[in-house]
Amino acid sequence: MIGMNRNRTNDLRKFSPHGGLDRTDIEILRLLQNNARLSVKEVAAEVGLAPSTTHERIRKMRENDILRGAHVDVDPKSLGIGLEALFMIELSKHNRGTVDKFLDEIVCVPEVRFAYLVTGRYDLVVHVVVTDMQHLKKLALDQFTNKPGVIRIETSIIFDARQRHELPVFIPTK
C-alpha cells in the first residue's frame, strides 16, 4: 500500500517558494486576490475542478505561505480618516540594527499603514492615515521627527489613489 501511494500520478505536487504553481493554481490565486470571499465551491466552478481538489490546492498554498491571509477593504472615511499622507524620512545611520529597530517601532504606530525601506534621497517612505491636518502635524512631530536618528522628514499629501489587488505572474507555469 505504501509503495502504491508513492507512485500515484494524481498526487498534488510539492510547492516551492520559486514556483511550483500551475495554470490552475494561478487562476485560483487570481480569483481569490480579486474576491477573497469566494467560496471553495465558487472557485472550483470557475477553474473546472472538484471542490475537494480546489480546497486541497488552497490548503497547500496556505501551508506554503503562498496565500498569506485574507483582508477586507474598508472605506477610510467610515473610520474617521480624512487625510492620507506619505512621510519621506532620512536617517542619520544606515546600519541594519538601527533601520530594523526604527521600522519595528513605526509600524506599531496606529496611523501607519505601510513602511517601505527604499533607495534614493530618503531611506523610508511611510504611508499614514489621519483625521485632519492638525492630526498629521501632531503625528509628524510626536512620532517621527523626535525619534533618534531622523535627520529629515518631508510630507506629501495623497489627494487620490487607485489600487490593484491582483499581482502579476512572473514565474513560468507548468
PASEBA-1860 file (N, C-alpha, C; in nm, 3 decimals):
! residues 174
1> MIGMNRNR> 0.082/-0.119/0.000/0.000/0.000/0.000/0.086/0.126/0.000 ~ 0.191/0.128/0.081/0.277/0.246/0.087/0.343/0.271/-0.046 ~ 0.392/0.167/-0.112/0.455/0.182/-0.242/0.358/0.234/-0.347 ~ 0.233/0.194/-0.340/0.132/0.241/-0.436/0.109/0.390/-0.421 ~ 0.099/0.438/-0.299/0.074/0.581/-0.277/0.189/0.665/-0.330 ~ 0.311/0.616/-0.319/0.427/0.692/-0.361/0.426/0.716/-0.512 ~ 0.365/0.625/-0.587/0.369/0.634/-0.733/0.241/0.688/-0.795 ~ 0.146/0.732/-0.715/0.020/0.782/-0.770/0.044/0.904/-0.857
9> TNDLRKFS> -0.018/0.906/-0.974/0.003/1.018/-1.066/-0.082/1.138/-1.033 ~ -0.187/1.121/-0.952/-0.273/1.235/-0.923/-0.241/1.301/-0.789 ~ -0.127/1.267/-0.726/-0.088/1.337/-0.603/-0.064/1.483/-0.633 ~ -0.097/1.569/-0.537/-0.066/1.712/-0.554/0.084/1.729/-0.553 ~ 0.132/1.812/-0.643/0.277/1.835/-0.649/0.320/1.922/-0.531 ~ 0.447/1.912/-0.499/0.503/1.992/-0.390/0.520/2.135/-0.438 ~ 0.495/2.229/-0.349/0.514/2.371/-0.381/0.655/2.412/-0.343 ~ 0.707/2.507/-0.415/0.835/2.566/-0.377/0.817/2.716/-0.379
17> PHGGLDRT> 0.896/2.790/-0.301/0.879/2.936/-0.298/0.910/3.001/-0.432 ~ 0.978/2.929/-0.521/1.015/2.986/-0.651/0.921/2.941/-0.761 ~ 0.809/2.890/-0.727/0.717/2.847/-0.831/0.643/2.723/-0.788 ~ 0.638/2.627/-0.877/0.563/2.506/-0.848/0.414/2.527/-0.865 ~ 0.375/2.642/-0.912/0.234/2.671/-0.936/0.202/2.642/-1.082 ~ 0.091/2.574/-1.105/0.050/2.554/-1.244/-0.056/2.657/-1.282 ~ -0.105/2.649/-1.404/-0.204/2.747/-1.452/-0.330/2.750/-1.366 ~ -0.371/2.634/-1.317/-0.490/2.627/-1.233/-0.467/2.699/-1.101
25> DIEILRLL> -0.349/2.677/-1.041/-0.316/2.747/-0.916/-0.315/2.898/-0.938 ~ -0.257/2.941/-1.048/-0.251/3.085/-1.080/-0.393/3.140/-1.096 ~ -0.480/3.065/-1.159/-0.620/3.109/-1.176/-0.691/3.116/-1.040 ~ -0.667/3.019/-0.953/-0.725/3.021/-0.818/-0.677/3.147/-0.745 ~ -0.548/3.176/-0.754/-0.493/3.295/-0.688/-0.554/3.423/-0.745 ~ -0.569/3.428/-0.878/-0.629/3.547/-0.942/-0.769/3.570/-0.888 ~ -0.848/3.464/-0.882/-0.986/3.476/-0.832/-0.988/3.523/-0.686 ~ -0.906/3.464/-0.602/-0.907/3.499/-0.460/-0.850/3.638/-0.433
33> QNNARLSV> -0.751/3.682/-0.514/-0.697/3.817/-0.496/-0.803/3.923/-0.525 ~ -0.892/3.893/-0.617/-0.995/3.989/-0.653/-1.121/3.977/-0.568 ~ -1.138/3.862/-0.501/-1.253/3.845/-0.413/-1.224/3.730/-0.316 ~ -1.169/3.762/-0.201/-1.133/3.661/-0.101/-1.256/3.597/-0.036 ~ -1.374/3.651/-0.064/-1.496/3.596/-0.005/-1.556/3.483/-0.088 ~ -1.496/3.453/-0.203/-1.547/3.343/-0.285/-1.539/3.212/-0.205 ~ -1.643/3.131/-0.217/-1.640/3.001/-0.150/-1.555/2.905/-0.233 ~ -1.511/2.798/-0.171/-1.433/2.697/-0.241/-1.516/2.642/-0.358
41> KEVAAEVG> -1.645/2.627/-0.335/-1.734/2.576/-0.439/-1.738/2.671/-0.560 ~ -1.743/2.802/-0.533/-1.744/2.901/-0.642/-1.611/2.901/-0.717 ~ -1.501/2.894/-0.644/-1.369/2.889/-0.708/-1.357/2.763/-0.793 ~ -1.400/2.651/-0.737/-1.393/2.523/-0.809/-1.471/2.530/-0.940 ~ -1.589/2.588/-0.937/-1.670/2.601/-1.059/-1.600/2.686/-1.164 ~ -1.534/2.793/-1.120/-1.463/2.883/-1.213/-1.343/2.815/-1.279 ~ -1.271/2.732/-1.203/-1.149/2.670/-1.257/-1.172/2.530/-1.311 ~ -1.293/2.477/-1.295/-1.326/2.346/-1.351/-1.269/2.229/-1.273
49> LAPSTTHE> -1.263/2.242/-1.141/-1.215/2.133/-1.056/-1.324/2.095/-0.957 ~ -1.308/1.979/-0.896/-1.397/1.939/-0.788/-1.368/2.027/-0.666 ~ -1.469/2.058/-0.587/-1.445/2.139/-0.467/-1.338/2.079/-0.374 ~ -1.334/1.948/-0.360/-1.234/1.887/-0.271/-1.092/1.909/-0.323 ~ -1.073/1.901/-0.454/-0.941/1.924/-0.514/-0.903/2.071/-0.499 ~ -0.998/2.159/-0.520/-0.973/2.303/-0.506/-0.939/2.336/-0.362 ~ -1.013/2.280/-0.269/-0.986/2.302/-0.126/-0.844/2.256/-0.092 ~ -0.803/2.142/-0.144/-0.669/2.090/-0.116/-0.561/2.180/-0.174
57> RIRKMREN> -0.584/2.233/-0.293/-0.487/2.325/-0.354/-0.475/2.453/-0.271 ~ -0.588/2.507/-0.227/-0.587/2.628/-0.144/-0.518/2.601/-0.012 ~ -0.546/2.486/0.049/-0.482/2.448/0.174/-0.330/2.441/0.157 ~ -0.284/2.380/0.050/-0.139/2.369/0.024/-0.077/2.507/0.004 ~ -0.148/2.596/-0.065/-0.095/2.731/-0.086/-0.085/2.806/0.046 ~ -0.180/2.786/0.137/-0.173/2.848/0.270/-0.057/2.789/0.350 ~ -0.046/2.657/0.347/0.059/2.586/0.418/0.198/2.632/0.375 ~ 0.213/2.664/0.248/0.342/2.703/0.192/0.360/2.855/0.184
65> DILRGAHV> 0.276/2.929/0.256/0.284/3.075/0.264/0.275/3.145/0.129 ~ 0.208/3.083/0.035/0.178/3.149/-0.092/0.055/3.237/-0.069 ~ -0.044/3.183/-0.004/-0.160/3.261/0.044/-0.130/3.298/0.188 ~ -0.118/3.427/0.216/-0.074/3.470/0.348/-0.184/3.535/0.431 ~ -0.305/3.539/0.383/-0.413/3.598/0.460/-0.525/3.645/0.370 ~ -0.630/3.691/0.430/-0.743/3.750/0.359/-0.783/3.876/0.434 ~ -0.809/3.982/0.362/-0.835/4.110/0.425/-0.958/4.175/0.362 ~ -1.023/4.260/0.439/-1.136/4.335/0.385/-1.091/4.475/0.347
73> DVDPKSLG> -1.158/4.530/0.251/-1.130/4.666/0.206/-1.232/4.758/0.275 ~ -1.184/4.841/0.365/-1.271/4.927/0.447/-1.263/5.070/0.395 ~ -1.377/5.136/0.387/-1.381/5.278/0.348/-1.318/5.360/0.461 ~ -1.204/5.426/0.435/-1.137/5.502/0.542/-1.226/5.607/0.607 ~ -1.312/5.671/0.530/-1.400/5.776/0.585/-1.492/5.721/0.694 ~ -1.532/5.594/0.680/-1.621/5.535/0.779/-1.553/5.520/0.915 ~ -1.421/5.528/0.919/-1.346/5.519/1.044/-1.291/5.654/1.089 ~ -1.336/5.761/1.024/-1.294/5.895/1.064/-1.165/5.942/0.998
81> IGLEALFM> -1.115/5.867/0.903/-0.992/5.905/0.833/-1.027/6.007/0.725 ~ -0.968/6.125/0.737/-0.997/6.230/0.640/-0.880/6.267/0.553 ~ -0.763/6.212/0.583/-0.642/6.252/0.513/-0.541/6.138/0.513 ~ -0.475/6.119/0.399/-0.366/6.023/0.388/-0.243/6.098/0.341 ~ -0.127/6.053/0.387/-0.003/6.122/0.350/0.113/6.024/0.344 ~ 0.221/6.069/0.283/0.345/5.994/0.279/0.451/6.075/0.351 ~ 0.520/6.012/0.443/0.637/6.072/0.506/0.760/6.012/0.440 ~ 0.845/6.099/0.385/0.973/6.055/0.332/1.076/6.090/0.439
89> IELSKHNR> 1.145/5.988/0.488/1.230/6.005/0.606/1.375/5.972/0.572 ~ 1.464/6.060/0.616/1.607/6.036/0.602/1.663/6.007/0.740 ~ 1.741/5.899/0.750/1.802/5.859/0.876/1.950/5.894/0.877 ~ 2.005/5.917/0.997/2.147/5.950/1.008/2.234/5.826/1.000 ~ 2.184/5.714/1.049/2.261/5.589/1.048/2.188/5.488/0.961 ~ 2.268/5.410/0.889/2.209/5.314/0.797/2.245/5.170/0.830 ~ 2.291/5.147/0.954/2.322/5.008/0.986/2.192/4.930/1.006 ~ 2.201/4.802/0.981/2.082/4.715/0.980/2.004/4.722/1.111
97> GTVDKFLD> 2.072/4.719/1.223/2.005/4.722/1.353/1.923/4.848/1.374 ~ 1.980/4.962/1.338/1.911/5.090/1.353/1.788/5.097/1.264 ~ 1.804/5.057/1.140/1.693/5.062/1.044/1.583/4.964/1.086 ~ 1.621/4.841/1.121/1.521/4.742/1.162/1.445/4.787/1.287 ~ 1.517/4.843/1.383/1.452/4.892/1.506/1.354/5.004/1.474 ~ 1.397/5.098/1.389/1.310/5.209/1.351/1.184/5.157/1.281 ~ 1.200/5.066/1.185/1.084/5.009/1.115/0.991/4.938/1.213 ~ 1.047/4.857/1.302/0.966/4.785/1.400/0.886/4.881/1.489
105> EIVCVPEV> 0.948/4.992/1.527/0.880/5.089/1.613/0.768/5.162/1.539 ~ 0.795/5.206/1.416/0.694/5.288/1.348/0.575/5.207/1.299 ~ 0.592/5.079/1.269/0.475/5.002/1.227/0.380/4.975/1.343 ~ 0.424/5.004/1.464/0.335/4.991/1.581/0.251/5.117/1.602 ~ 0.281/5.225/1.532/0.203/5.348/1.541/0.071/5.323/1.467 ~ -0.043/5.340/1.532/-0.173/5.306/1.470/-0.199/5.375/1.335 ~ -0.149/5.495/1.318/-0.174/5.570/1.194/-0.091/5.520/1.076 ~ 0.007/5.436/1.100/0.095/5.388/0.993/0.030/5.271/0.921
113> RFAYLVTG> 0.012/5.287/0.790/-0.042/5.179/0.706/0.069/5.092/0.649 ~ 0.171/5.156/0.591/0.283/5.085/0.529/0.411/5.160/0.559 ~ 0.520/5.087/0.571/0.652/5.148/0.586/0.745/5.077/0.489 ~ 0.808/5.154/0.402/0.895/5.098/0.299/1.037/5.147/0.319 ~ 1.132/5.056/0.316/1.274/5.090/0.312/1.307/5.102/0.164 ~ 1.358/5.219/0.123/1.375/5.247/-0.020/1.516/5.298/-0.050 ~ 1.546/5.302/-0.178/1.671/5.363/-0.223/1.642/5.506/-0.262 ~ 1.748/5.584/-0.279/1.730/5.722/-0.323/1.759/5.821/-0.213
121> RYDLVVHV> 1.706/5.941/-0.230/1.733/6.051/-0.136/1.689/6.018/0.006 ~ 1.575/5.953/0.019/1.522/5.919/0.151/1.543/5.772/0.178 ~ 1.541/5.736/0.304/1.561/5.597/0.344/1.430/5.521/0.359 ~ 1.327/5.594/0.400/1.198/5.530/0.424/1.086/5.614/0.365 ~ 0.983/5.546/0.319/0.858/5.611/0.282/0.750/5.544/0.367 ~ 0.676/5.626/0.440/0.576/5.576/0.533/0.440/5.632/0.496 ~ 0.345/5.544/0.472/0.208/5.583/0.439/0.130/5.591/0.570 ~ 0.072/5.708/0.596/-0.003/5.729/0.719/-0.146/5.775/0.689
129> VVTDMQHL> -0.235/5.750/0.784/-0.373/5.796/0.776/-0.405/5.873/0.902 ~ -0.475/5.986/0.886/-0.508/6.074/0.999/-0.646/6.134/0.978 ~ -0.693/6.203/1.080/-0.825/6.265/1.070/-0.820/6.396/0.991 ~ -0.713/6.476/1.014/-0.705/6.608/0.951/-0.561/6.659/0.956 ~ -0.540/6.783/0.911/-0.406/6.842/0.908/-0.345/6.855/1.048 ~ -0.424/6.891/1.146/-0.373/6.904/1.282/-0.323/6.770/1.334 ~ -0.398/6.666/1.307/-0.358/6.531/1.346/-0.228/6.491/1.275 ~ -0.216/6.527/1.147/-0.095/6.498/1.070/0.027/6.569/1.131
137> KKLALDQF> 0.011/6.696/1.165/0.119/6.773/1.226/0.163/6.709/1.358 ~ 0.065/6.675/1.443/0.094/6.614/1.572/0.165/6.480/1.553 ~ 0.119/6.400/1.459/0.182/6.270/1.431/0.327/6.287/1.387 ~ 0.350/6.379/1.294/0.486/6.402/1.244/0.579/6.445/1.356 ~ 0.533/6.541/1.437/0.618/6.595/1.544/0.638/6.497/1.660 ~ 0.531/6.429/1.700/0.537/6.343/1.819/0.591/6.202/1.792 ~ 0.568/6.151/1.673/0.604/6.011/1.647/0.722/5.991/1.552 ~ 0.760/6.096/1.478/0.864/6.077/1.378/0.984/6.169/1.395
145> TNKPGVIR> 0.963/6.299/1.395/1.078/6.391/1.399/1.155/6.383/1.530 ~ 1.090/6.338/1.637/1.159/6.328/1.765/1.233/6.196/1.784 ~ 1.224/6.105/1.689/1.294/5.977/1.700/1.443/5.997/1.678 ~ 1.526/5.930/1.758/1.670/5.941/1.737/1.708/5.891/1.597 ~ 1.796/5.964/1.534/1.843/5.923/1.403/1.769/5.981/1.285 ~ 1.656/6.048/1.310/1.582/6.110/1.199/1.645/6.244/1.167 ~ 1.695/6.258/1.045/1.758/6.383/1.001/1.655/6.475/0.936 ~ 1.570/6.417/0.854/1.477/6.498/0.777/1.350/6.419/0.753
153> IETSIIFD> 1.239/6.490/0.748/1.111/6.431/0.712/1.041/6.527/0.617 ~ 0.997/6.473/0.506/0.922/6.552/0.409/0.786/6.486/0.395 ~ 0.682/6.567/0.390/0.545/6.515/0.385/0.480/6.546/0.253 ~ 0.414/6.447/0.196/0.332/6.467/0.076/0.191/6.419/0.107 ~ 0.094/6.505/0.079/-0.047/6.470/0.099/-0.093/6.387/-0.020 ~ -0.168/6.282/0.006/-0.225/6.199/-0.100/-0.363/6.257/-0.134 ~ -0.378/6.307/-0.255/-0.507/6.361/-0.299/-0.602/6.250/-0.340 ~ -0.548/6.150/-0.412/-0.631/6.044/-0.466/-0.542/5.923/-0.493
161> ARQRHELP> -0.599/5.806/-0.500/-0.520/5.685/-0.525/-0.605/5.581/-0.596 ~ -0.538/5.494/-0.667/-0.600/5.377/-0.727/-0.520/5.257/-0.679 ~ -0.588/5.147/-0.657/-0.520/5.030/-0.604/-0.555/4.908/-0.687 ~ -0.457/4.824/-0.707/-0.479/4.698/-0.777/-0.446/4.586/-0.679 ~ -0.535/4.491/-0.664/-0.514/4.382/-0.569/-0.443/4.263/-0.632 ~ -0.461/4.244/-0.760/-0.405/4.127/-0.827/-0.259/4.148/-0.862 ~ -0.174/4.056/-0.819/-0.031/4.061/-0.851/-0.007/4.000/-0.989 ~ 0.089/4.051/-1.064/0.122/3.989/-1.192/0.199/3.858/-1.168
169> VFIPTK> 0.196/3.770/-1.264/0.265/3.641/-1.254/0.392/3.648/-1.338 ~ 0.507/3.630/-1.276/0.635/3.634/-1.345/0.706/3.499/-1.347 ~ 0.639/3.395/-1.296/0.701/3.264/-1.297/0.641/3.181/-1.410 ~ 0.721/3.095/-1.473/0.663/3.010/-1.576/0.568/2.909/-1.512 ~ 0.453/2.888/-1.574/0.357/2.791/-1.520/0.373/2.658/-1.594 ~ 0.343/2.555/-1.522/0.357/2.419/-1.579/0.230/2.378/-1.647
END
